[in-house]
C-alpha cells in the first residue's frame, strides 16, 4: 500500500468546495476510487460533481494524517 495526497474540488450546493485528502491505495487509481467513494458518501455528492486536480504519491515522512500513517506502518509489518 502507498499513501497519496489528492487535491480537487466538489460541488456542494452552488459552491465549488476545495479539498485536500490523504488516502491509501495499491496504485493511483485505487486511491482515487477510495476518495470518490468517501466524498460521495460523506457529502452526498455524485462522482461527476467531483473534479480531481492533482494526485501525488507521498513518502513516509510526508504523511500528515495519523490514520493513513498508521495504516501504512501496519501493512509494512
Protein Blocks (a to p, Z undefined) as FASTA:
>chain_A
ZZddddddddehjaccddddddddfblklmmmmmmmmmmmmnopafklpccfbdcdddfk
lpmblklmmmmmmmmZZ
